[in-house]
Amino acid sequence: MRIAQRLNNLEPYLFAEIDRKIAEKKAQGLRVIDFGIGDPDMPTPKHIVDALCEASKDPRNHRYPSYQGLPAFLEAVSSWFEKRFGVQLDPQKEIVSVIGSKDGISHFPLAFVNPGDTVLVTEPGYPVYRTSTIFAGGHPYLLPLKEERGYLPDLKSVPADVLNNATILFINYPNNPTTAVASLTFFEEAVYFARKHELIIAHDNAYSEITYDGYVAPSIMEVPGAKQVCVEFHSLSKTYNMTGWRLGFAVGGSEIIDAFKTLKTNIDSGVFNAIQYAGIAALTGPQDYVTAMCDIYKKRRDLLVECLEKIGWQVKKPQATIYVWVKVPKEFDSSTFTEYLLEESAIVVAPGSAYGPSGEGYVRFSLTIPEEDLLLGIDNLRKSFLQ
Ligand SMILES: *Cc1c(COP(=O)(O)O)cnc(C)c1O
């Protein structure tokens, strides 16, 4: 047996050593508070679960679903998109369902990248942008996101020879892990850049609805002409606490979506109809659940940020996402600080370096833990660092 080369090109799993240490602590009977994972802890709203239960009883839904998504689901996406962003999408031509946005993002380069092509990958970022590029035979060109630029990429810094070969630019705002947000002005610049250099922008908008303090996240599709050069991935995972359900959608101009559909018909057979009906209930039903959930995250954010600031660590109070991005004190790097927090306070964070070289020097706290655990974690931090 031999394992394909493409698997050897992946970075070693950075959490492995930390996972081992967590297991050690737990074996000692210590209660470890996990701020590491970004997986919503609250249940899916009841009306969505009910829609699944109902639809799952209908034998028509037990057969293969449509590849591109149920017409009713695509219609629901289209109305939601227009209401939310003021952008009209043709349900049949400009929208396709995906089995969670990870499915969409991980396969997208297969439709647009030839072996040897370059893909511009912003980092720190969701690791799938890089790995999906490698799986398609492309070369990731890492485009750093720096604090001093508000974690927006310096598009002008990309050398001409790299650009000549580039087919996709991956961006993600509101951003995981830095929590940065982008204005419509930045999206306009990005669309201009994509047109000029004939590449596709793949925008990951997984956190568009998880925002605070009145901030409203835009869609890149709001930029005139964006459809021709952009695809945008959306997910029901974070918005409706549906990470386990696997439902999202990609939107863009018909040429891009068409090619992507051709690819996907050869990979998967669509999303279980009953889950799409649940998705319709989510998108067309009451949205006050989303507001209430953001209020809960906001409360957690404020408790955590207040504590971290009191300790004296440099924190960016997020306007969006389910994370808090923290600069590590000078004497540490991402991974030694992660280990130190585990040793001193029995809390787990995600080392920024796991998301790319420019994440070095930061750690990410996730807000997806119940308040009781959050308070315990904060208490541990206070005891270790404030007394
Ligand atoms: C959580 C997340 C996703 C994906 O979620 P799915 O559950 O696959 O829809 C995509 N991008 C980013 C940046 C995320 O954090």
The ligand as an ORCA input file, in Angstrom:
! r2SCAN-3c Opt
* xyz 0 1
  C     -17.509     26.903     10.127
  C     -16.894     27.451      8.886
  C     -17.275     27.006      7.616
  C     -18.145     25.883      7.327
  O     -19.074     25.386      7.676
  P     -20.015     24.249      7.131
  O     -20.492     23.635      8.385
  O     -19.206     23.311      6.301
  O     -21.045     24.951      6.353
  C     -16.737     27.596      6.502
  N     -15.854     28.576      6.614
  C     -15.456     29.024      7.795
  C     -14.478     30.132      7.842
  C     -15.941     28.471      8.971
  O     -15.486     28.901     10.140
*
